[in-house]
Amino acid sequence: MKISAVIPTKDRPSDLVRAVESVLRQKRCPDELLIIDQSRSDESRVRVLSLLTEDDQRLKLIYVHDPSIPGLVAAKDAAVKKSSSDVVMFLEDDVVIEEDYVANLAQGFVDHPGMMGACGIVSQVAGTGSLYRWIFHLFHRGIFYDKRVDVHGHTDKNTHQLIQSNYLSGGVSAYRREVFERVKFDTQNGFFMLEDIDFSTRAVKEFGPEHFFINTSARLAHLMSPANRARLAGRYQRKLREFVCFYKKNCDQSGALVSLLWLLVGLTLEAVVVSIKARHFGPISGSIRGLMEGIKWQIRQV
């Protein structure tokens, strides 16, 4: 089984180099590594190319430097079209994967031929203690129910499980090529924070929930680079808009509207608490703008 690893990146040369180095240290390297670089400068490409010589046989490198590619989802779409493997796995540019990450993720597909998609887990997630998880599950109900919060950062290294999940985390996910042939990336509706659950839930609808899993054996550290991260106001604006758009795409499901209204209560309370802690109204104002944008947004067909 051939595997392609995909890393979209933008203006994070040092983070990208560290991520690529962790890919090169794998016990089982992917067959090809595709980097879709949307950076303004050529620094990332130059530094990555210095890691691999022309006669390096560890993997095939496909490097695309194109600042005109409009965002994360478009970068993933471009990479899939250029890949040639049976399974395509996605990584973020600020992660470090453990040495058996690719091998363990691949083994899940080998052992379970019916598996169409899986994601690994983030080994450490700050600020997600038992109180946080209780509050999270209190408000994320119905179409927004997400079991990943109980897995990321809360699974022992020696635990080897496949956990069925309708939500697969984008930066640690992998799909068989057949999925991309029947489920298209949504490059029309401006998803970023929720692009992964939008794609995985549509894949689940197409193939059935019994084919998608969290693989606890595939682990990585997400180092959360500060570069290119929206400030508080922008983050909450994006989050609210995308949740409303996600609802609009799934409003035919039973209880979807009630789930959205209840989630909005929780997100509003969260924005208030964060605004108080940060001592400015950015999260609150961003949430209001995002909600208004989401309400006005006309969903475009993929």
C-alpha positions in Angstrom: 0.0 0.0 0.0 1.4 3.3 -1.0 1.0 6.4 1.2 1.3 10.1 0.4 1.9 12.6 3.2 0.6 16.1 2.6 1.7 19.2 4.4 0.1 22.6 3.5 2.1 25.5 4.8 2.3 29.3 4.8 5.1 31.5 6.1 6.4 29.0 8.8 9.8 27.9 7.5 11.3 26.8 10.8 8.1 24.9 11.8 7.9 23.2 8.4 11.6 22.1 8.5 11.0 20.5 12.0 7.8 18.7 10.7 9.6 17.4 7.6 12.5 16.2 9.7 10.1 14.2 11.8 8.7 12.6 8.6 12.2 11.7 7.5 12.8 10.0 10.8 9.9 7.6 10.3 10.5 3.8 10.7 8.2 3.5 7.7 8.5 6.6 5.5 5.6 7.6 3.3 6.2 6.9 -0.4 5.8 10.5 -1.3 5.7 13.9 0.5 3.7 16.7 -1.0 4.2 20.2 0.4 1.8 22.8 -0.8 3.5 26.1 0.1 1.4 29.3 0.0 4.2 31.4 1.5 5.1 34.9 0.3 8.9 34.0 0.1 10.9 31.1 -1.1 12.6 30.4 2.2 10.6 27.4 3.2 11.2 25.7 -0.2 15.0 26.3 0.0 15.3 25.0 3.5 13.2 21.9 2.9 15.2 21.0 -0.3 18.4 21.2 1.7 17.1 18.3 3.8 16.9 16.0 0.8 19.5 15.2 -1.9 18.7 14.2 -5.4 19.6 10.6 -4.8 17.7 10.4 -1.5 15.6 7.2 -1.7 13.6 7.7 1.5 10.7 9.2 -0.3 9.6 11.2 -3.4 9.3 14.9 -2.7 6.7 17.0 -4.6 7.0 20.7 -3.7 4.5 23.2 -4.9 5.2 26.9 -4.1 2.1 28.9 -5.1 1.0 31.9 -3.0 -2.1 32.2 -5.2 -3.7 29.0 -3.8 -6.5 30.4 -1.7 -6.4 28.7 1.7 -6.0 25.4 3.5 -8.8 23.5 1.8 -7.7 24.5 -1.7 -4.2 23.4 -0.7 -5.4 20.0 0.3 -7.4 19.7 -2.8 -4.4 20.5 -5.0 -2.3 18.0 -3.1 -4.7 15.1 -3.6 -4.9 15.8 -7.3 -1.1 15.6 -7.5 -0.7 12.5 -5.3 -0.5 9.0 -6.7 -0.9 6.8 -3.6 -3.6 4.5 -2.2 -3.9 6.4 1.1 -3.4 10.2 1.5 -2.5 11.4 5.0 -2.5 15.1 6.0 -0.2 16.8 8.5 0.0 20.4 9.7 3.2 22.3 9.3 3.8 22.8 13.1 3.7 19.1 14.2 6.3 16.5 15.2 5.1 13.0 14.5 6.4 10.1 16.6 8.8 7.7 14.7 6.1 5.0 14.3 3.3 7.4 13.3 3.1 6.5 9.6 3.6 2.8 10.2 0.8 2.6 12.8 -1.6 4.7 10.8 -0.9 2.5 7.7 -1.3 -0.7 9.7 -4.8 0.2 10.6 -5.7 0.3 6.9 -3.9 -3.0 6.3 -5.6 -4.8 9.1 -9.0 -3.4 8.3 -9.6 -3.3 4.6 -13.0 -1.7 5.1 -11.5 1.3 6.8 -11.9 4.4 4.6 -10.5 7.0 6.9 -8.7 7.4 10.2 -7.0 10.0 12.2 -4.2 9.8 14.7 -4.1 11.7 18.0 -2.4 14.7 19.5 -0.4 13.4 22.5 -0.6 16.6 24.6 -3.4 19.1 24.6 -3.2 21.9 27.2 -6.3 23.2 29.0 -8.6 20.2 28.4 -9.0 18.8 31.9 -12.1 17.1 33.2 -14.0 20.3 33.8 -13.3 21.6 30.3 -14.5 18.3 28.8 -17.7 18.3 30.9 -18.5 21.8 29.7 -17.6 21.0 26.1 -19.9 18.0 26.1 -22.7 20.0 27.8 -23.0 22.3 24.8 -21.7 20.2 21.9 -24.8 18.0 21.3 -26.5 16.4 18.4 -24.8 17.2 15.1 -22.0 18.9 17.1 -21.2 15.9 19.3 -17.5 15.3 19.2 -15.8 12.4 21.0 -12.3 13.6 20.0 -12.0 15.9 23.0 -11.9 12.7 25.2 -9.2 11.1 23.1 -6.6 13.8 22.2 -4.2 14.4 25.1 -6.0 11.8 27.2 -4.9 8.5 25.8 -2.0 6.5 27.2 1.0 5.8 24.9 0.5 2.1 25.2 -3.2 2.2 24.4 -3.9 0.7 20.9 -7.5 1.2 19.9 -9.6 2.0 16.9 -12.4 4.3 18.0 -15.3 4.9 15.6 -15.8 8.7 15.0 -17.7 10.8 12.6 -15.2 13.6 13.2 -11.6 13.1 12.0 -9.0 15.7 12.9 -7.7 17.3 9.7 -4.1 17.7 10.6 -3.7 14.0 11.6 -6.1 12.4 9.2 -5.7 9.9 6.3 -8.2 8.6 3.7 -8.2 6.0 1.0 -8.2 7.4 -2.5 -11.7 6.2 -3.1 -13.0 8.7 -0.6 -11.7 11.7 -2.7 -13.3 10.2 -5.8 -16.7 10.4 -4.2 -16.4 13.2 -1.7 -15.1 16.6 -2.8 -13.4 19.2 -0.7 -15.6 22.2 0.0 -13.6 25.1 -1.4 -16.7 27.2 -1.8 -17.8 28.1 1.8 -14.7 29.4 3.5 -14.2 26.6 6.0 -10.9 26.6 7.9 -11.4 25.7 11.6 -14.2 23.2 10.8 -12.9 22.0 7.4 -12.0 18.6 8.8 -15.3 17.8 10.4 -17.1 19.2 7.3 -15.2 16.7 5.1 -15.3 13.7 7.4 -19.0 14.0 8.2 -19.7 14.1 4.4 -17.5 11.1 4.0 -19.4 9.3 6.7 -22.7 10.0 5.0 -21.3 8.6 1.8 -19.6 5.4 3.1 -21.2 4.8 6.5 -19.9 5.4 10.1 -18.5 2.0 10.5 -15.6 2.9 8.1 -14.0 5.8 10.0 -11.9 5.7 13.1 -9.5 7.4 15.5 -6.3 5.3 15.7 -4.7 5.9 19.1 -1.5 4.2 18.0 -0.6 7.1 15.6 0.6 10.0 17.8 2.1 13.4 17.3 2.9 16.6 19.1 1.1 19.7 17.8 3.4 22.6 18.7 0.9 25.3 17.8 3.1 27.8 16.0 2.1 31.5 16.8 2.7 32.4 13.1 -0.4 33.0 11.0 -2.9 32.5 13.8 -5.9 34.8 14.0 -6.1 37.0 17.1 -8.9 36.5 19.5 -11.5 38.6 17.7 -10.7 37.0 14.3 -10.7 33.5 15.8 -14.1 33.8 17.4 -15.5 35.5 14.3 -14.3 32.6 12.2 -15.5 30.0 14.7 -19.1 31.3 14.9 -19.5 31.8 11.2 -18.2 28.3 10.4 -20.5 26.6 13.0 -23.5 28.3 11.6 -22.4 27.3 8.0 -21.9 23.7 9.2 -25.4 23.7 10.6 -26.8 25.0 7.3 -25.2 22.2 5.5 -26.6 19.6 8.0 -29.9 21.3 8.9 -31.9 18.3 7.5 -30.7 16.1 10.5 -33.1 15.6 13.4 -32.6 18.2 16.2 -30.0 20.2 14.2 -31.6 23.6 15.0 -31.9 22.9 18.7 -28.2 21.7 18.7 -27.1 24.9 17.0 -29.0 27.2 19.4 -27.7 25.4 22.4 -24.2 25.5 21.1 -24.5 29.2 20.5 -25.3 29.7 24.2 -22.1 27.8 25.1 -20.0 29.7 22.6 -21.4 33.0 23.8 -20.5 32.2 27.5 -17.1 31.1 26.3 -16.5 34.4 24.5 -17.6 36.4 27.6 -15.2 34.4 29.9 -12.3 34.8 27.5 -13.0 38.5 27.1 -13.0 39.0 30.8 -9.7 37.1 31.2 -8.1 39.0 28.2 -9.6 42.4 29.4 -10.9 43.4 26.0 -14.1 42.8 24.0 -12.4 41.1 21.0 -14.0 37.6 21.5 -17.4 39.1 22.1 -17.3 41.4 19.2 -15.8 38.7 17.0 -18.5 36.3 17.9 -21.3 38.8 17.1 -19.7 39.5 13.7 -19.3 35.8 13.0 -22.8 35.0 13.9 -24.2 37.7 11.6 -21.9 36.5 8.8 -23.1 33.0 9.3 -26.8 34.0 9.3 -26.3 35.9 6.0 -24.1 33.3 4.3 -25.6 31.5 1.3 -24.3 28.0 1.2 -22.6 27.3 -2.1 -22.7 23.8 -3.6 -19.5 21.8 -3.7 
